[in-house]
Amino acid sequence: MPEQRHRLNPRKLLLSKWTARQVQQRERHFLVNDWLRDEQGEVLQVELQAVLTRRSQWIDWRELQDSSRWQQGWH
């Protein structure tokens, strides 16, 4: 079964809320805190911060399009 993708505008990701489909280290809810852009202003990566632990991680923004791993909003 092919993975489903969210349609996202990378420029609207800042401060968006996400729920991980699989909880790891008690972390489920995340907030996009920052982004990394190239010289042309295109978003390359986003910084996700766990709401509970405040741990941050950088991921390719396209990973958020995988609905088997991420759900937009806090659920």
Predicted model as a PDB file, atoms N, CA, C, CB and O in Angstrom, pLDDT in the B-factor column:
MODEL        1                                                                  
ATOM      1  N   MET A   1       0.849  -1.186   0.000  1.00 44.00           N  
ATOM      2  CA  MET A   1       0.000   0.000   0.000  1.00 44.00           C  
ATOM      3  C   MET A   1       0.889   1.243   0.000  1.00 44.00           C  
ATOM      4  CB  MET A   1      -0.963   0.002   1.229  1.00 44.00           C  
ATOM      5  O   MET A   1       1.741   1.376   0.879  1.00 44.00           O  
ATOM      6  N   PRO A   2       0.719   2.156  -0.957  1.00 49.00           N  
ATOM      7  CA  PRO A   2       1.569   3.341  -1.010  1.00 49.00           C  
ATOM      8  C   PRO A   2       1.281   4.280   0.157  1.00 49.00           C  
ATOM      9  CB  PRO A   2       1.371   4.076  -2.335  1.00 49.00           C  
ATOM     10  O   PRO A   2       0.153   4.374   0.641  1.00 49.00           O  
ATOM     11  N   GLU A   3       2.332   4.972   0.595  1.00 55.00           N  
ATOM     12  CA  GLU A   3       2.146   5.917   1.694  1.00 55.00           C  
ATOM     13  C   GLU A   3       1.345   7.115   1.210  1.00 55.00           C  
ATOM     14  CB  GLU A   3       3.506   6.371   2.267  1.00 55.00           C  
ATOM     15  O   GLU A   3       1.478   7.545   0.064  1.00 55.00           O  
ATOM     16  N   GLN A   4       0.517   7.645   2.092  1.00 63.00           N  
ATOM     17  CA  GLN A   4      -0.258   8.828   1.754  1.00 63.00           C  
ATOM     18  C   GLN A   4       0.553  10.057   2.133  1.00 63.00           C  
ATOM     19  CB  GLN A   4      -1.639   8.823   2.471  1.00 63.00           C  
ATOM     20  O   GLN A   4       1.331  10.033   3.087  1.00 63.00           O  
ATOM     21  N   ARG A   5       0.365  11.113   1.390  1.00 65.00           N  
ATOM     22  CA  ARG A   5       1.119  12.342   1.631  1.00 65.00           C  
ATOM     23  C   ARG A   5       0.165  13.492   1.935  1.00 65.00           C  
ATOM     24  CB  ARG A   5       2.008  12.686   0.416  1.00 65.00           C  
ATOM     25  O   ARG A   5      -0.886  13.640   1.312  1.00 65.00           O  
ATOM     26  N   HIS A   6       0.574  14.310   2.928  1.00 64.00           N  
ATOM     27  CA  HIS A   6      -0.126  15.568   3.204  1.00 64.00           C  
ATOM     28  C   HIS A   6       0.330  16.575   2.156  1.00 64.00           C  
ATOM     29  CB  HIS A   6       0.160  16.091   4.672  1.00 64.00           C  
ATOM     30  O   HIS A   6       1.484  16.546   1.728  1.00 64.00           O  
ATOM     31  N   ARG A   7      -0.545  17.443   1.752  1.00 76.00           N  
ATOM     32  CA  ARG A   7      -0.135  18.544   0.888  1.00 76.00           C  
ATOM     33  C   ARG A   7       0.273  19.691   1.795  1.00 76.00           C  
ATOM     34  CB  ARG A   7      -1.284  18.971  -0.105  1.00 76.00           C  
ATOM     35  O   ARG A   7      -0.534  20.208   2.566  1.00 76.00           O  
ATOM     36  N   LEU A   8       1.532  20.081   1.693  1.00 85.00           N  
ATOM     37  CA  LEU A   8       2.065  21.111   2.578  1.00 85.00           C  
ATOM     38  C   LEU A   8       2.725  22.224   1.785  1.00 85.00           C  
ATOM     39  CB  LEU A   8       3.060  20.506   3.560  1.00 85.00           C  
ATOM     40  O   LEU A   8       3.356  21.991   0.755  1.00 85.00           O  
ATOM     41  N   ASN A   9       2.567  23.422   2.282  1.00 88.00           N  
ATOM     42  CA  ASN A   9       3.328  24.554   1.791  1.00 88.00           C  
ATOM     43  C   ASN A   9       4.462  24.745   2.788  1.00 88.00           C  
ATOM     44  CB  ASN A   9       2.435  25.862   1.637  1.00 88.00           C  
ATOM     45  O   ASN A   9       4.198  25.118   3.932  1.00 88.00           O  
ATOM     46  N   PRO A  10       5.719  24.505   2.402  1.00 87.00           N  
ATOM     47  CA  PRO A  10       6.817  24.573   3.358  1.00 87.00           C  
ATOM     48  C   PRO A  10       6.979  25.938   4.008  1.00 87.00           C  
ATOM     49  CB  PRO A  10       8.088  24.199   2.683  1.00 87.00           C  
ATOM     50  O   PRO A  10       7.522  26.037   5.109  1.00 87.00           O  
ATOM     51  N   ARG A  11       6.523  26.982   3.351  1.00 85.00           N  
ATOM     52  CA  ARG A  11       6.662  28.325   3.927  1.00 85.00           C  
ATOM     53  C   ARG A  11       5.635  28.603   5.020  1.00 85.00           C  
ATOM     54  CB  ARG A  11       6.535  29.371   2.837  1.00 85.00           C  
ATOM     55  O   ARG A  11       5.728  29.615   5.714  1.00 85.00           O  
ATOM     56  N   LYS A  12       4.662  27.719   5.176  1.00 91.00           N  
ATOM     57  CA  LYS A  12       3.647  27.900   6.225  1.00 91.00           C  
ATOM     58  C   LYS A  12       3.849  26.933   7.387  1.00 91.00           C  
ATOM     59  CB  LYS A  12       2.247  27.715   5.642  1.00 91.00           C  
ATOM     60  O   LYS A  12       2.965  26.793   8.232  1.00 91.00           O  
ATOM     61  N   LEU A  13       4.997  26.266   7.442  1.00 94.00           N  
ATOM     62  CA  LEU A  13       5.243  25.275   8.482  1.00 94.00           C  
ATOM     63  C   LEU A  13       5.645  25.875   9.821  1.00 94.00           C  
ATOM     64  CB  LEU A  13       6.303  24.336   8.030  1.00 94.00           C  
ATOM     65  O   LEU A  13       5.408  25.259  10.861  1.00 94.00           O  
ATOM     66  N   LEU A  14       6.249  27.062   9.824  1.00 94.00           N  
ATOM     67  CA  LEU A  14       6.732  27.650  11.062  1.00 94.00           C  
ATOM     68  C   LEU A  14       5.602  27.773  12.080  1.00 94.00           C  
ATOM     69  CB  LEU A  14       7.359  29.019  10.794  1.00 94.00           C  
ATOM     70  O   LEU A  14       4.544  28.329  11.783  1.00 94.00           O  
ATOM     71  N   LEU A  15       5.837  27.248  13.289  1.00 96.00           N  
ATOM     72  CA  LEU A  15       4.907  27.221  14.418  1.00 96.00           C  
ATOM     73  C   LEU A  15       3.716  26.283  14.211  1.00 96.00           C  
ATOM     74  CB  LEU A  15       4.402  28.607  14.681  1.00 96.00           C  
ATOM     75  O   LEU A  15       2.747  26.336  14.968  1.00 96.00           O  
ATOM     76  N   SER A  16       3.785  25.423  13.186  1.00 96.00           N  
ATOM     77  CA  SER A  16       2.698  24.454  13.012  1.00 96.00           C  
ATOM     78  C   SER A  16       2.856  23.310  14.020  1.00 96.00           C  
ATOM     79  CB  SER A  16       2.680  23.899  11.555  1.00 96.00           C  
ATOM     80  O   SER A  16       3.954  23.047  14.510  1.00 96.00           O  
ATOM     81  N   LYS A  17       1.747  22.641  14.316  1.00 97.00           N  
ATOM     82  CA  LYS A  17       1.696  21.574  15.322  1.00 97.00           C  
ATOM     83  C   LYS A  17       1.572  20.222  14.635  1.00 97.00           C  
ATOM     84  CB  LYS A  17       0.514  21.792  16.300  1.00 97.00           C  
ATOM     85  O   LYS A  17       0.877  20.087  13.629  1.00 97.00           O  
ATOM     86  N   TRP A  18       2.268  19.202  15.198  1.00 97.00           N  
ATOM     87  CA  TRP A  18       2.293  17.869  14.611  1.00 97.00           C  
ATOM     88  C   TRP A  18       2.195  16.809  15.687  1.00 97.00           C  
ATOM     89  CB  TRP A  18       3.559  17.668  13.788  1.00 97.00           C  
ATOM     90  O   TRP A  18       2.690  16.989  16.799  1.00 97.00           O  
ATOM     91  N   THR A  19       1.552  15.699  15.348  1.00 97.00           N  
ATOM     92  CA  THR A  19       1.454  14.539  16.232  1.00 97.00           C  
ATOM     93  C   THR A  19       2.142  13.373  15.548  1.00 97.00           C  
ATOM     94  CB  THR A  19      -0.039  14.194  16.572  1.00 97.00           C  
ATOM     95  O   THR A  19       1.836  13.036  14.404  1.00 97.00           O  
ATOM     96  N   ALA A  20       3.086  12.757  16.269  1.00 97.00           N  
ATOM     97  CA  ALA A  20       3.762  11.570  15.748  1.00 97.00           C  
ATOM     98  C   ALA A  20       2.812  10.387  15.842  1.00 97.00           C  
ATOM     99  CB  ALA A  20       5.085  11.284  16.525  1.00 97.00           C  
ATOM    100  O   ALA A  20       2.137  10.217  16.857  1.00 97.00           O  
ATOM    101  N   ARG A  21       2.751   9.573  14.807  1.00 96.00           N  
ATOM    102  CA  ARG A  21       1.884   8.393  14.804  1.00 96.00           C  
ATOM    103  C   ARG A  21       2.383   7.335  15.785  1.00 96.00           C  
ATOM    104  CB  ARG A  21       1.798   7.800  13.394  1.00 96.00           C  
ATOM    105  O   ARG A  21       1.589   6.585  16.352  1.00 96.00           O  
ATOM    106  N   GLN A  22       3.714   7.276  15.985  1.00 94.00           N  
ATOM    107  CA  GLN A  22       4.285   6.328  16.935  1.00 94.00           C  
ATOM    108  C   GLN A  22       5.064   7.107  17.982  1.00 94.00           C  
ATOM    109  CB  GLN A  22       5.198   5.285  16.219  1.00 94.00           C  
ATOM    110  O   GLN A  22       5.992   7.847  17.654  1.00 94.00           O  
ATOM    111  N   VAL A  23       4.684   6.938  19.240  1.00 94.00           N  
ATOM    112  CA  VAL A  23       5.314   7.641  20.349  1.00 94.00           C  
ATOM    113  C   VAL A  23       6.700   7.045  20.601  1.00 94.00           C  
ATOM    114  CB  VAL A  23       4.436   7.558  21.629  1.00 94.00           C  
ATOM    115  O   VAL A  23       6.869   5.827  20.641  1.00 94.00           O  
ATOM    116  N   GLN A  24       7.684   7.925  20.769  1.00 86.00           N  
ATOM    117  CA  GLN A  24       9.034   7.511  21.128  1.00 86.00           C  
ATOM    118  C   GLN A  24       9.506   8.374  22.282  1.00 86.00           C  
ATOM    119  CB  GLN A  24      10.004   7.618  19.915  1.00 86.00           C  
ATOM    120  O   GLN A  24       9.417   9.600  22.223  1.00 86.00           O  
ATOM    121  N   GLN A  25      10.007   7.740  23.331  1.00 89.00           N  
ATOM    122  CA  GLN A  25      10.503   8.449  24.517  1.00 89.00           C  
ATOM    123  C   GLN A  25       9.448   9.401  25.078  1.00 89.00           C  
ATOM    124  CB  GLN A  25      11.780   9.227  24.178  1.00 89.00           C  
ATOM    125  O   GLN A  25       9.762  10.524  25.472  1.00 89.00           O  
ATOM    126  N   ARG A  26       8.209   8.947  25.110  1.00 92.00           N  
ATOM    127  CA  ARG A  26       7.068   9.718  25.627  1.00 92.00           C  
ATOM    128  C   ARG A  26       6.773  10.979  24.816  1.00 92.00           C  
ATOM    129  CB  ARG A  26       7.325  10.103  27.065  1.00 92.00           C  
ATOM    130  O   ARG A  26       5.992  11.825  25.251  1.00 92.00           O  
ATOM    131  N   GLU A  27       7.388  11.109  23.643  1.00 95.00           N  
ATOM    132  CA  GLU A  27       7.188  12.293  22.817  1.00 95.00           C  
ATOM    133  C   GLU A  27       6.174  11.987  21.721  1.00 95.00           C  
ATOM    134  CB  GLU A  27       8.525  12.770  22.205  1.00 95.00           C  
ATOM    135  O   GLU A  27       6.353  11.061  20.930  1.00 95.00           O  
ATOM    136  N   ARG A  28       5.128  12.766  21.690  1.00 97.00           N  
ATOM    137  CA  ARG A  28       4.062  12.574  20.708  1.00 97.00           C  
ATOM    138  C   ARG A  28       3.728  13.878  19.983  1.00 97.00           C  
ATOM    139  CB  ARG A  28       2.808  12.018  21.389  1.00 97.00           C  
ATOM    140  O   ARG A  28       3.506  13.884  18.772  1.00 97.00           O  
ATOM    141  N   HIS A  29       3.695  14.971  20.725  1.00 97.00           N  
ATOM    142  CA  HIS A  29       3.299  16.264  20.156  1.00 97.00           C  
ATOM    143  C   HIS A  29       4.523  17.148  19.932  1.00 97.00           C  
ATOM    144  CB  HIS A  29       2.288  16.977  21.081  1.00 97.00           C  
ATOM    145  O   HIS A  29       5.401  17.265  20.786  1.00 97.00           O  
ATOM    146  N   PHE A  30       4.547  17.768  18.746  1.00 97.00           N  
ATOM    147  CA  PHE A  30       5.706  18.565  18.335  1.00 97.00           C  
ATOM    148  C   PHE A  30       5.253  19.894  17.741  1.00 97.00           C  
ATOM    149  CB  PHE A  30       6.567  17.790  17.315  1.00 97.00           C  
ATOM    150  O   PHE A  30       4.133  20.036  17.251  1.00 97.00           O  
ATOM    151  N   LEU A  31       6.164  20.858  17.804  1.00 97.00           N  
ATOM    152  CA  LEU A  31       5.948  22.186  17.238  1.00 97.00           C  
ATOM    153  C   LEU A  31       7.128  22.496  16.328  1.00 97.00           C  
ATOM    154  CB  LEU A  31       5.791  23.275  18.361  1.00 97.00           C  
ATOM    155  O   LEU A  31       8.278  22.255  16.694  1.00 97.00           O  
ATOM    156  N   VAL A  32       6.846  23.031  15.139  1.00 97.00           N  
ATOM    157  CA  VAL A  32       7.923  23.456  14.245  1.00 97.00           C  
ATOM    158  C   VAL A  32       8.433  24.800  14.747  1.00 97.00           C  
ATOM    159  CB  VAL A  32       7.435  23.550  12.749  1.00 97.00           C  
ATOM    160  O   VAL A  32       7.733  25.810  14.667  1.00 97.00           O  
ATOM    161  N   ASN A  33       9.663  24.804  15.265  1.00 97.00           N  
ATOM    162  CA  ASN A  33      10.249  25.984  15.902  1.00 97.00           C  
ATOM    163  C   ASN A  33      11.072  26.854  14.969  1.00 97.00           C  
ATOM    164  CB  ASN A  33      11.102  25.560  17.038  1.00 97.00           C  
ATOM    165  O   ASN A  33      11.146  28.069  15.156  1.00 97.00           O  
ATOM    166  N   ASP A  34      11.684  26.254  13.978  1.00 97.00           N  
ATOM    167  CA  ASP A  34      12.611  26.986  13.116  1.00 97.00           C  
ATOM    168  C   ASP A  34      12.706  26.246  11.785  1.00 97.00           C  
ATOM    169  CB  ASP A  34      14.026  27.129  13.786  1.00 97.00           C  
ATOM    170  O   ASP A  34      12.191  25.138  11.638  1.00 97.00           O  
ATOM    171  N   TRP A  35      13.360  26.867  10.835  1.00 95.00           N  
ATOM    172  CA  TRP A  35      13.583  26.206   9.566  1.00 95.00           C  
ATOM    173  C   TRP A  35      14.940  26.617   9.011  1.00 95.00           C  
ATOM    174  CB  TRP A  35      12.457  26.540   8.569  1.00 95.00           C  
ATOM    175  O   TRP A  35      15.491  27.654   9.380  1.00 95.00           O  
ATOM    176  N   LEU A  36      15.462  25.795   8.127  1.00 96.00           N  
ATOM    177  CA  LEU A  36      16.711  26.054   7.444  1.00 96.00           C  
ATOM    178  C   LEU A  36      16.373  26.228   5.975  1.00 96.00           C  
ATOM    179  CB  LEU A  36      17.754  24.904   7.673  1.00 96.00           C  
ATOM    180  O   LEU A  36      15.740  25.365   5.367  1.00 96.00           O  
ATOM    181  N   ARG A  37      16.808  27.369   5.400  1.00 94.00           N  
ATOM    182  CA  ARG A  37      16.513  27.649   3.987  1.00 94.00           C  
ATOM    183  C   ARG A  37      17.804  27.807   3.196  1.00 94.00           C  
ATOM    184  CB  ARG A  37      15.646  28.922   3.849  1.00 94.00           C  
ATOM    185  O   ARG A  37      18.848  28.152   3.749  1.00 94.00           O  
ATOM    186  N   ASP A  38      17.717  27.550   1.895  1.00 95.00           N  
ATOM    187  CA  ASP A  38      18.880  27.733   1.034  1.00 95.00           C  
ATOM    188  C   ASP A  38      18.964  29.190   0.578  1.00 95.00           C  
ATOM    189  CB  ASP A  38      18.811  26.782  -0.187  1.00 95.00           C  
ATOM    190  O   ASP A  38      18.169  30.028   1.003  1.00 95.00           O  
ATOM    191  N   GLU A  39      19.934  29.485  -0.291  1.00 96.00           N  
ATOM    192  CA  GLU A  39      20.169  30.858  -0.753  1.00 96.00           C  
ATOM    193  C   GLU A  39      18.963  31.449  -1.488  1.00 96.00           C  
ATOM    194  CB  GLU A  39      21.382  30.893  -1.665  1.00 96.00           C  
ATOM    195  O   GLU A  39      18.769  32.665  -1.487  1.00 96.00           O  
ATOM    196  N   GLN A  40      18.160  30.593  -2.110  1.00 94.00           N  
ATOM    197  CA  GLN A  40      16.978  31.061  -2.835  1.00 94.00           C  
ATOM    198  C   GLN A  40      15.750  31.186  -1.924  1.00 94.00           C  
ATOM    199  CB  GLN A  40      16.669  30.113  -3.987  1.00 94.00           C  
ATOM    200  O   GLN A  40      14.683  31.591  -2.383  1.00 94.00           O  
ATOM    201  N   GLY A  41      15.892  30.845  -0.657  1.00 92.00           N  
ATOM    202  CA  GLY A  41      14.781  30.959   0.281  1.00 92.00           C  
ATOM    203  C   GLY A  41      13.914  29.718   0.384  1.00 92.00           C  
ATOM    204  O   GLY A  41      12.902  29.723   1.084  1.00 92.00           O  
ATOM    205  N   GLU A  42      14.307  28.641  -0.318  1.00 92.00           N  
ATOM    206  CA  GLU A  42      13.533  27.398  -0.264  1.00 92.00           C  
ATOM    207  C   GLU A  42      13.805  26.676   1.053  1.00 92.00           C  
ATOM    208  CB  GLU A  42      13.879  26.480  -1.468  1.00 92.00           C  
ATOM    209  O   GLU A  42      14.953  26.560   1.482  1.00 92.00           O  
ATOM    210  N   VAL A  43      12.745  26.194   1.686  1.00 93.00           N  
ATOM    211  CA  VAL A  43      12.880  25.470   2.948  1.00 93.00           C  
ATOM    212  C   VAL A  43      13.507  24.109   2.685  1.00 93.00           C  
ATOM    213  CB  VAL A  43      11.505  25.314   3.650  1.00 93.00           C  
ATOM    214  O   VAL A  43      13.058  23.365   1.812  1.00 93.00           O  
ATOM    215  N   LEU A  44      14.561  23.785   3.456  1.00 95.00           N  
ATOM    216  CA  LEU A  44      15.246  22.501   3.331  1.00 95.00           C  
ATOM    217  C   LEU A  44      14.912  21.576   4.498  1.00 95.00           C  
ATOM    218  CB  LEU A  44      16.756  22.713   3.248  1.00 95.00           C  
ATOM    219  O   LEU A  44      14.603  20.400   4.303  1.00 95.00           O  
ATOM    220  N   GLN A  45      14.979  22.123   5.720  1.00 97.00           N  
ATOM    221  CA  GLN A  45      14.736  21.348   6.931  1.00 97.00           C  
ATOM    222  C   GLN A  45      13.932  22.180   7.917  1.00 97.00           C  
ATOM    223  CB  GLN A  45      16.065  20.885   7.567  1.00 97.00           C  
ATOM    224  O   GLN A  45      13.907  23.408   7.850  1.00 97.00           O  
ATOM    225  N   VAL A  46      13.276  21.477   8.835  1.00 97.00           N  
ATOM    226  CA  VAL A  46      12.573  22.150   9.929  1.00 97.00           C  
ATOM    227  C   VAL A  46      13.060  21.580  11.256  1.00 97.00           C  
ATOM    228  CB  VAL A  46      11.028  21.986   9.790  1.00 97.00           C  
ATOM    229  O   VAL A  46      13.471  20.423  11.339  1.00 97.00           O  
ATOM    230  N   GLU A  47      13.005  22.412  12.287  1.00 98.00           N  
ATOM    231  CA  GLU A  47      13.345  21.973  13.630  1.00 98.00           C  
ATOM    232  C   GLU A  47      12.044  21.644  14.358  1.00 98.00           C  
ATOM    233  CB  GLU A  47      14.171  23.065  14.398  1.00 98.00           C  
ATOM    234  O   GLU A  47      11.185  22.506  14.541  1.00 98.00           O  
ATOM    235  N   LEU A  48      11.915  20.390  14.766  1.00 97.00           N  
ATOM    236  CA  LEU A  48      10.759  19.968  15.546  1.00 97.00           C  
ATOM    237  C   LEU A  48      11.141  19.942  17.014  1.00 97.00           C  
ATOM    238  CB  LEU A  48      10.246  18.580  15.085  1.00 97.00           C  
ATOM    239  O   LEU A  48      12.171  19.379  17.383  1.00 97.00           O  
ATOM    240  N   GLN A  49      10.312  20.551  17.856  1.00 98.00           N  
ATOM    241  CA  GLN A  49      10.553  20.514  19.294  1.00 98.00           C  
ATOM    242  C   GLN A  49       9.415  19.759  19.959  1.00 98.00           C  
ATOM    243  CB  GLN A  49      10.686  21.948  19.882  1.00 98.00           C  
ATOM    244  O   GLN A  49       8.242  20.069  19.750  1.00 98.00           O  
ATOM    245  N   ALA A  50       9.775  18.755  20.768  1.00 97.00           N  
ATOM    246  CA  ALA A  50       8.777  17.987  21.507  1.00 97.00           C  
ATOM    247  C   ALA A  50       8.179  18.879  22.588  1.00 97.00           C  
ATOM    248  CB  ALA A  50       9.400  16.697  22.129  1.00 97.00           C  
ATOM    249  O   ALA A  50       8.906  19.556  23.315  1.00 97.00           O  
ATOM    250  N   VAL A  51       6.866  18.877  22.688  1.00 96.00           N  
ATOM    251  CA  VAL A  51       6.178  19.729  23.653  1.00 96.00           C  
ATOM    252  C   VAL A  51       6.487  19.285  25.087  1.00 96.00           C  
ATOM    253  CB  VAL A  51       4.659  19.704  23.402  1.00 96.00           C  
ATOM    254  O   VAL A  51       6.716  20.126  25.955  1.00 96.00           O  
ATOM    255  N   LEU A  52       6.496  17.999  25.336  1.00 95.00           N  
ATOM    256  CA  LEU A  52       6.688  17.477  26.694  1.00 95.00           C  
ATOM    257  C   LEU A  52       8.123  17.637  27.188  1.00 95.00           C  
ATOM    258  CB  LEU A  52       6.297  16.013  26.744  1.00 95.00           C  
ATOM    259  O   LEU A  52       8.341  18.104  28.306  1.00 95.00           O  
ATOM    260  N   THR A  53       9.091  17.261  26.380  1.00 96.00           N  
ATOM    261  CA  THR A  53      10.483  17.229  26.836  1.00 96.00           C  
ATOM    262  C   THR A  53      11.315  18.418  26.355  1.00 96.00           C  
ATOM    263  CB  THR A  53      11.130  15.958  26.376  1.00 96.00           C  
ATOM    264  O   THR A  53      12.407  18.658  26.871  1.00 96.00           O  
ATOM    265  N   ARG A  54      10.811  19.155  25.381  1.00 96.00           N  
ATOM    266  CA  ARG A  54      11.514  20.282  24.773  1.00 96.00           C  
ATOM    267  C   ARG A  54      12.752  19.860  23.970  1.00 96.00           C  
ATOM    268  CB  ARG A  54      11.921  21.258  25.848  1.00 96.00           C  
ATOM    269  O   ARG A  54      13.561  20.704  23.585  1.00 96.00           O  
ATOM    270  N   ARG A  55      12.895  18.561  23.720  1.00 97.00           N  
ATOM    271  CA  ARG A  55      13.991  18.064  22.896  1.00 97.00           C  
ATOM    272  C   ARG A  55      13.733  18.478  21.446  1.00 97.00           C  
ATOM    273  CB  ARG A  55      14.134  16.507  23.022  1.00 97.00           C  
ATOM    274  O   ARG A  55      12.602  18.412  20.963  1.00 97.00           O  
ATOM    275  N   SER A  56      14.787  18.903  20.763  1.00 97.00           N  
ATOM    276  CA  SER A  56      14.657  19.348  19.376  1.00 97.00           C  
ATOM    277  C   SER A  56      15.370  18.390  18.442  1.00 97.00           C  
ATOM    278  CB  SER A  56      15.215  20.766  19.206  1.00 97.00           C  
ATOM    279  O   SER A  56      16.350  17.745  18.813  1.00 97.00           O  
ATOM    280  N   GLN A  57      14.860  18.311  17.228  1.00 96.00           N  
ATOM    281  CA  GLN A  57      15.499  17.530  16.178  1.00 96.00           C  
ATOM    282  C   GLN A  57      15.235  18.202  14.845  1.00 96.00           C  
ATOM    283  CB  GLN A  57      14.987  16.065  16.172  1.00 96.00           C  
ATOM    284  O   GLN A  57      14.182  18.804  14.638  1.00 96.00           O  
ATOM    285  N   TRP A  58      16.204  18.093  13.940  1.00 97.00           N  
ATOM    286  CA  TRP A  58      16.069  18.636  12.602  1.00 97.00           C  
ATOM    287  C   TRP A  58      15.711  17.512  11.648  1.00 97.00           C  
ATOM    288  CB  TRP A  58      17.364  19.348  12.156  1.00 97.00           C  
ATOM    289  O   TRP A  58      16.334  16.451  11.677  1.00 97.00           O  
ATOM    290  N   ILE A  59      14.708  17.735  10.798  1.00 97.00           N  
ATOM    291  CA  ILE A  59      14.318  16.755   9.793  1.00 97.00           C  
ATOM    292  C   ILE A  59      14.071  17.461   8.466  1.00 97.00           C  
ATOM    293  CB  ILE A  59      13.058  15.972  10.242  1.00 97.00           C  
ATOM    294  O   ILE A  59      13.822  18.666   8.433  1.00 97.00           O  
ATOM    295  N   ASP A  60      14.140  16.715   7.385  1.00 96.00           N  
ATOM    296  CA  ASP A  60      13.746  17.227   6.076  1.00 96.00           C  
ATOM    297  C   ASP A  60      12.242  17.514   6.152  1.00 96.00           C  
ATOM    298  CB  ASP A  60      14.094  16.198   4.908  1.00 96.00           C  
ATOM    299  O   ASP A  60      11.476  16.653   6.584  1.00 96.00           O  
ATOM    300  N   TRP A  61      11.819  18.690   5.747  1.00 95.00           N  
ATOM    301  CA  TRP A  61      10.408  19.063   5.890  1.00 95.00           C  
ATOM    302  C   TRP A  61       9.485  18.102   5.157  1.00 95.00           C  
ATOM    303  CB  TRP A  61      10.185  20.475   5.376  1.00 95.00           C  
ATOM    304  O   TRP A  61       8.319  17.965   5.528  1.00 95.00           O  
ATOM    305  N   ARG A  62       9.987  17.434   4.124  1.00 95.00           N  
ATOM    306  CA  ARG A  62       9.150  16.522   3.341  1.00 95.00           C  
ATOM    307  C   ARG A  62       8.715  15.297   4.145  1.00 95.00           C  
ATOM    308  CB  ARG A  62       9.896  16.075   2.095  1.00 95.00           C  
ATOM    309  O   ARG A  62       7.720  14.656   3.805  1.00 95.00           O  
ATOM    310  N   GLU A  63       9.451  14.967   5.208  1.00 95.00           N  
ATOM    311  CA  GLU A  63       9.063  13.837   6.062  1.00 95.00           C  
ATOM    312  C   GLU A  63       7.682  14.055   6.687  1.00 95.00           C  
ATOM    313  CB  GLU A  63      10.109  13.623   7.167  1.00 95.00           C  
ATOM    314  O   GLU A  63       6.967  13.094   6.969  1.00 95.00           O  
ATOM    315  N   LEU A  64       7.314  15.308   6.900  1.00 95.00           N  
ATOM    316  CA  LEU A  64       6.004  15.608   7.493  1.00 95.00           C  
ATOM    317  C   LEU A  64       4.864  15.268   6.547  1.00 95.00           C  
ATOM    318  CB  LEU A  64       5.924  17.076   7.882  1.00 95.00           C  
ATOM    319  O   LEU A  64       3.713  15.197   6.977  1.00 95.00           O  
ATOM    320  N   GLN A  65       5.154  15.059   5.284  1.00 94.00           N  
ATOM    321  CA  GLN A  65       4.118  14.706   4.312  1.00 94.00           C  
ATOM    322  C   GLN A  65       3.704  13.245   4.420  1.00 94.00           C  
ATOM    323  CB  GLN A  65       4.603  14.996   2.906  1.00 94.00           C  
ATOM    324  O   GLN A  65       2.677  12.857   3.862  1.00 94.00           O  
ATOM    325  N   ASP A  66       4.470  12.436   5.117  1.00 94.00           N  
ATOM    326  CA  ASP A  66       4.188  11.005   5.257  1.00 94.00           C  
ATOM    327  C   ASP A  66       3.129  10.807   6.351  1.00 94.00           C  
ATOM    328  CB  ASP A  66       5.496  10.206   5.596  1.00 94.00           C  
ATOM    329  O   ASP A  66       3.438  10.870   7.541  1.00 94.00           O  
ATOM    330  N   SER A  67       1.892  10.569   5.939  1.00 93.00           N  
ATOM    331  CA  SER A  67       0.788  10.456   6.900  1.00 93.00           C  
ATOM    332  C   SER A  67       0.858   9.180   7.740  1.00 93.00           C  
ATOM    333  CB  SER A  67      -0.537  10.503   6.167  1.00 93.00           C  
ATOM    334  O   SER A  67       0.123   9.047   8.718  1.00 93.00           O  
ATOM    335  N   SER A  68       1.731   8.243   7.370  1.00 94.00           N  
ATOM    336  CA  SER A  68       1.903   7.063   8.222  1.00 94.00           C  
ATOM    337  C   SER A  68       2.789   7.379   9.423  1.00 94.00           C  
ATOM    338  CB  SER A  68       2.504   5.903   7.415  1.00 94.00           C  
ATOM    339  O   SER A  68       2.815   6.620  10.392  1.00 94.00           O  
ATOM    340  N   ARG A  69       3.519   8.501   9.364  1.00 95.00           N  
ATOM    341  CA  ARG A  69       4.412   8.897  10.452  1.00 95.00           C  
ATOM    342  C   ARG A  69       3.954  10.143  11.192  1.00 95.00           C  
ATOM    343  CB  ARG A  69       5.787   9.125   9.917  1.00 95.00           C  
ATOM    344  O   ARG A  69       4.196  10.274  12.391  1.00 95.00           O  
ATOM    345  N   TRP A  70       3.293  11.060  10.490  1.00 96.00           N  
ATOM    346  CA  TRP A  70       2.919  12.355  11.072  1.00 96.00           C  
ATOM    347  C   TRP A  70       1.472  12.720  10.777  1.00 96.00           C  
ATOM    348  CB  TRP A  70       3.835  13.449  10.550  1.00 96.00           C  
ATOM    349  O   TRP A  70       0.947  12.429   9.702  1.00 96.00           O  
ATOM    350  N   GLN A  71       0.846  13.357  11.743  1.00 95.00           N  
ATOM    351  CA  GLN A  71      -0.504  13.879  11.583  1.00 95.00           C  
ATOM    352  C   GLN A  71      -0.466  15.365  11.935  1.00 95.00           C  
ATOM    353  CB  GLN A  71      -1.536  13.098  12.483  1.00 95.00           C  
ATOM    354  O   GLN A  71       0.044  15.745  12.989  1.00 95.00           O  
ATOM    355  N   GLN A  72      -1.000  16.192  11.061  1.00 95.00           N  
ATOM    356  CA  GLN A  72      -0.986  17.615  11.311  1.00 95.00           C  
ATOM    357  C   GLN A  72      -1.942  17.963  12.440  1.00 95.00           C  
ATOM    358  CB  GLN A  72      -1.348  18.384  10.047  1.00 95.00           C  
ATOM    359  O   GLN A  72      -3.055  17.441  12.501  1.00 95.00           O  
ATOM    360  N   GLY A  73      -1.507  18.845  13.335  1.00 96.00           N  
ATOM    361  CA  GLY A  73      -2.293  19.229  14.513  1.00 96.00           C  
ATOM    362  C   GLY A  73      -1.962  18.320  15.692  1.00 96.00           C  
ATOM    363  O   GLY A  73      -1.209  17.355  15.556  1.00 96.00           O  
ATOM    364  N   TRP A  74      -2.533  18.641  16.851  1.00 94.00           N  
ATOM    365  CA  TRP A  74      -2.313  17.817  18.052  1.00 94.00           C  
ATOM    366  C   TRP A  74      -3.547  16.984  18.296  1.00 94.00           C  
ATOM    367  CB  TRP A  74      -1.988  18.694  19.303  1.00 94.00           C  
ATOM    368  O   TRP A  74      -4.645  17.512  18.476  1.00 94.00           O  
ATOM    369  N   HIS A  75      -3.361  15.675  18.300  1.00 91.00           N  
ATOM    370  CA  HIS A  75      -4.498  14.750  18.461  1.00 91.00           C  
ATOM    371  C   HIS A  75      -4.278  13.860  19.659  1.00 91.00           C  
ATOM    372  CB  HIS A  75      -4.701  13.889  17.195  1.00 91.00           C  
ATOM    373  O   HIS A  75      -5.119  13.014  19.964  1.00 91.00           O  
TER     374      HIS A  75                                                      
ENDMDL                                                                          
END                                                                             
